[in-house]
Amino acid sequence: MHVIPVTGHRWCRPCEAEASVAVDEVTRSVTVVCTRCRQTPETAATRQITRTCRASLAAAHESRRARVQAQNTASAAA
């Protein structure tokens, strides 16, 4: 719950401003950037968000890969 679900951001404590959380599914990158100072908040919460998002991206990628492989196997058997 470090990210506010409705807006998809968290806070940069030094600036007291929101920090955007961006997830790029194509490059599988996750960035957290303060909207005021343009820095990544160096906190345990930011590291946890990044790890969790990357794990989620990896799981989604693996799920898609397994689904494609199953479809290819079924097509080859038919």
URCOR-V974854 format. One record per residue. RES is the residue in three letters. OMEGA is omega in radians with two decimals (999 if undefined). NEAR is the number of other ideal C-beta (glycine too) atoms within 10 Angstrom. Layout:
RES	OMEGA	NEAR
RES	OMEGA	NEAR
//
This chain:
MET	3.11	6
HIS	3.12	14
VAL	3.10	16
ILE	-3.00	12
PRO	-3.05	6
VAL	-3.05	6
THR	3.11	10
GLY	3.10	12
HIS	3.02	18
ARG	-3.03	21
TRP	2.95	16
CYS	-3.04	24
ARG	-3.12	12
PRO	-3.11	13
CYS	-3.01	15
GLU	3.14	9
ALA	3.13	14
GLU	3.07	17
ALA	-3.14	26
SER	3.04	14
VAL	-3.13	20
ALA	3.13	12
VAL	3.12	16
ASP	-3.10	10
GLU	-3.12	10
VAL	-3.12	5
THR	-3.10	8
ARG	3.12	13
SER	3.12	13
VAL	3.09	18
THR	3.05	13
VAL	-3.07	23
VAL	3.08	18
CYS	-3.14	22
THR	-3.13	12
ARG	-3.06	13
CYS	3.11	13
ARG	3.09	10
GLN	3.03	13
THR	3.10	15
PRO	-3.13	20
GLU	-3.13	9
THR	3.07	17
ALA	3.14	8
ALA	3.12	16
THR	3.12	20
ARG	3.13	13
GLN	3.10	11
ILE	-3.12	20
THR	3.13	17
ARG	-3.11	11
THR	3.13	13
CYS	3.12	19
ARG	3.10	14
ALA	3.11	10
SER	3.09	13
LEU	3.14	17
ALA	3.13	11
ALA	3.12	10
ALA	3.13	12
HIS	3.14	12
GLU	3.12	10
SER	3.11	10
ARG	-3.14	10
ARG	-3.14	10
ALA	3.13	10
ARG	3.11	10
VAL	3.14	10
GLN	3.12	10
ALA	3.12	10
GLN	3.11	10
ASN	3.11	10
THR	3.13	10
ALA	3.12	9
SER	-3.13	8
ALA	-3.14	7
ALA	-3.08	6
ALA	999	5
//
